[in-house]
Amino acid sequence: MTGIRRKRPADPDALDAIEPPGNAETVAGVLSVTVLVEVLGVLSGSEVWLLGLLVFLPGTASALCTVQQTRFVAAWTTVFVSFTVLVRAGDGGRWLDRALLVLLTLALGAASVYACHRRIGREREMLRLRSTAAAMQRHILHPLPLVTDDVLVNGVYEPVQEDRLVGGDIYDVVASPWGTRVLIGDVQGKGLAAVGAAFAVIGAFREAAHREPTLTALVDALDAAVVRHNSYAEQTGEDDRFVTALVIGVDAGVEAQVVNCGHVPPRLLHEGVVGTPLLDTGVPLGLAELAVEPTTVDWFAFPDGSTLVLTTDGLTESRADDGAFYPLDERLATFLDLSPTELPEALHRDSRAFASDARRHDDVAVLTVRRSPRL
C-alpha cells in the first residue's frame, strides 16, 4: 500500500553520527603534521621543544576517528616524541624536562583513547535511540507516498525541532470499505503531551475508519478519543489538548466528503485554477460538547485528475521578517506546473525561504491528495 521503497535500517553499531576518516587519510594526516613539526623544528633550532605540538594529534583523533585509529595516532606520537628526545636531544642537560614531555605525551595519548572510546559509546547509544524512534515513527506516521484505489497521497512533514522525529502534526490514510479516508490534523500545544494526543487520534482514526460507515460517526469517534486522552492527562497533572483536523472521504463518485474540525481549509487544484471549497467549520476534536450544532458533512466536486492540497497552520502561519503571513494561494498559483509529488516539497522549501527560522514556531505538514483516474 505504501508504494515506496524503504531504506534498510542503519546498523546501530555503525559510526554514522560522525563519519570517521579512512585509514589512509588518518596516516597521511599524521605524517603530514609530523613532517611539518620536524621542518619547523629544524628551521627554528628548537626541534625537541616543538614536539609538544604533536600532543594535539591524539586529541584531534579522539574527536574524529575510531578507537583503533586513535590508538595508532597515540602510539605514533608517543614513539616519535620518545625517539626524538632520546636520539636528537643534542646536549645532555634538561633530561627532567624531556622525561616529562615523554610522560605527558603518553598520558595524553591514553586519555585520548579513553575519550574516543567514551565518544563512540555515546554515539552508538544515540544511534540506537534514533533507530528506535525512527521505527516508532514509521508505525505512527506512515511513510509517504500512500496509494489506494481512489487517491495518491504524497507530502512532507517536518517537526519544528529537528531532533524530534514526531511532533504535534498528524496525518494518515485508510482504505476503508466505504472509500479512502484521509486525515490531517494539528494538536494544540507542543511537547510530549501534544505527541500523546497525536497518538490517541491516529490510533482512533485507524480503528474507526474501518468500522464507521459515515464521516460524522468517524469524527465522533476521534473526538471521544481526545476526550479520553484529556481525562487521563488531568489525572497526571497535564493540560487538556484539542486537535484541529480535516477528515476527507473519497470514493468512486465525482464528489468528496469532508468534515472540518477547526482546521486550515483544503485547496483544490484543477485545470490550472486554485480554489477553496466552501466548508462549514466545526469545533476542534475534544471540544464537541461546546458545539451548538451536531457534526455535519460537506460535499465538493473532486473530479478525476484534480489535486487537493492539505496543510497545517505551521505553513500558513509562517511569517516573514515584516510580519506578513505566508501567501499560500498566491504561491500555489506559481507552482501549478509541478506534479503532486513535487508540490509538497516545493511549498515547504518556499515557506522556509519566506519565513526566518526565528519565526518558525510550529511543525509543518503538507499533503497532496491526487484523485486517481477511473479506468
Beta strands, then each sheet from edge to edge (+ up, - down):
strand 1: 146-147
strand 2: 151-158
strand 3: 169-176
strand 4: 179-187
strand 5: 243-250
strand 6: 255-261
strand 7: 267-270
strand 8: 273-275
strand 9: 298-301
strand 10: 307-311
strand 11: 364-371
sheet 1: 1+ 2- 11+ 10- 7+ 8-
sheet 2: 3+ 4- 5+ 6- 9+
end
